[in-house]
C-alpha cells in the first residue's frame, strides 16, 4: 500500500521535468510554504517545503501522493492534508532524512494511516 505514497496521483496534473521550485504549497486549510526542492524520480517523488514562519523556519517532506493538483499558471500546489496533519508528521531534517530509507518508511506509514510512527488513533 505504501509503494504509491511516493508517486504523483494521475489526476494531479504533474508533468515530469517541470521545475516546481518556488511554487506555493496549499493545504486544505491554508498555505504551508514554498517548494525548496523536489524529486520526480519514479517511486521516489516528493516535495521539500520550506514552511517559513509557519513552523519557524522548518522544512517538511511531503510524499508526491499528497499532491491533488498543480496549477502551473499560478505556481501553486494543492495537497490533500490539513496544516495540522502536516505539522504533526515525523520531523524532517534535510541532512539527516533526505536519503534515509527508515525515515521514508516512517513518513509513508504516517501519511497512509494518519498516525505518527508507533502511535495510536487515540
C-alpha positions in Angstrom: 0.0 0.0 0.0 2.8 2.4 0.8 4.5 2.0 -2.6 2.2 4.5 -4.1 2.9 7.2 -1.5 6.0 8.3 -3.4 4.2 8.7 -6.7 2.1 11.6 -8.1 -1.6 10.9 -8.5 -2.5 10.6 -12.2 -5.1 13.4 -11.8 -2.6 15.9 -10.1 -1.5 17.3 -13.4 2.2 16.8 -12.8 4.4 16.8 -15.8 7.8 15.1 -15.3 10.6 17.7 -15.7 8.5 20.7 -14.5 10.5 22.7 -12.1 8.3 23.2 -9.0 10.9 25.1 -7.0 9.3 28.3 -5.6 5.7 27.1 -6.0 3.4 27.9 -3.1 2.0 24.8 -1.3 -1.6 24.9 -0.2 -3.0 22.6 2.5 -6.8 22.2 2.6 -6.9 24.9 5.2 -4.2 27.4 4.1 -0.7 28.0 2.8 2.1 26.0 4.3 5.1 27.4 2.4 7.1 27.1 -0.8 8.8 24.2 -2.5 12.5 24.3 -1.9 13.4 21.0 -3.5 11.5 18.3 -5.3 12.1 14.9 -7.0 10.3 13.4 -10.0 12.0 10.1 -9.6 9.6 7.2 -10.3 8.5 5.7 -7.0 10.5 8.3 -5.0 8.8 11.6 -5.9 8.5 14.2 -3.1 8.4 17.9 -2.2 10.6 19.6 0.4 8.6 22.6 1.6 10.2 25.5 3.4 7.5 26.5 5.9 9.0 29.9 6.7 7.4 31.4 9.7 4.5 28.9 9.9 6.7 26.3 11.7 9.5 28.8 12.4 11.9 28.0 9.6 11.4 24.3 9.5 11.1 22.2 6.3 8.7 19.3 5.7 8.9 16.4 3.3 5.7 15.6 1.5 5.3 12.4 -0.5 4.1 13.1 -4.0 0.8 11.2 -3.4 -0.4 14.1 -1.2 -0.5 16.4 -4.2 -4.0 16.7 -5.7 -3.5 19.5 -8.2 -0.7 21.5 -9.6 -1.5 24.9 -11.0 1.5 25.9 -13.2 -0.1 29.2 -14.2 -0.4 30.4 -10.6 2.6 28.4 -9.4 0.6 26.7 -6.7 0.5 23.1 -5.5 -2.6 21.8 -3.6 -2.2 18.9 -1.2 -4.9 16.8 0.5 -3.9 17.3 4.1 -4.7 19.9 6.7 -1.9 22.1 8.1 -2.1 20.3 11.5 -1.6 16.9 9.8 1.5 18.2 8.0 2.8 19.8 11.2 2.4 16.6 13.2 4.3 14.5 10.6 7.6 13.0 11.7 10.1 15.8 12.0 12.2 16.3 8.9 15.9 17.3 8.8 17.2 17.5 5.2 20.8 16.5 6.0 19.7 13.5 8.1 16.5 12.3 6.4 16.6 13.0 2.7 18.2 9.7 1.8 17.1 7.8 4.9 15.0 4.7 4.0 13.8 4.2 7.6 12.6 7.8 7.7 10.8 7.3 4.4 9.1 4.2 5.8 8.0 6.1 8.9 6.7 9.0 6.8 4.9 6.6 4.5 3.2 5.0 7.4 2.1 8.4 8.8 0.6 9.6 5.5 -1.1 6.3 4.8 -2.6 5.8 8.3 -2.5 9.4 9.7 -0.9 8.1 12.8 2.6 9.0 14.0 5.1 6.1 13.9 4.4 3.9 16.9 1.4 6.0 17.8 -2.2 5.1 18.1 -5.6 6.5 16.9 -6.4 8.0 20.4 
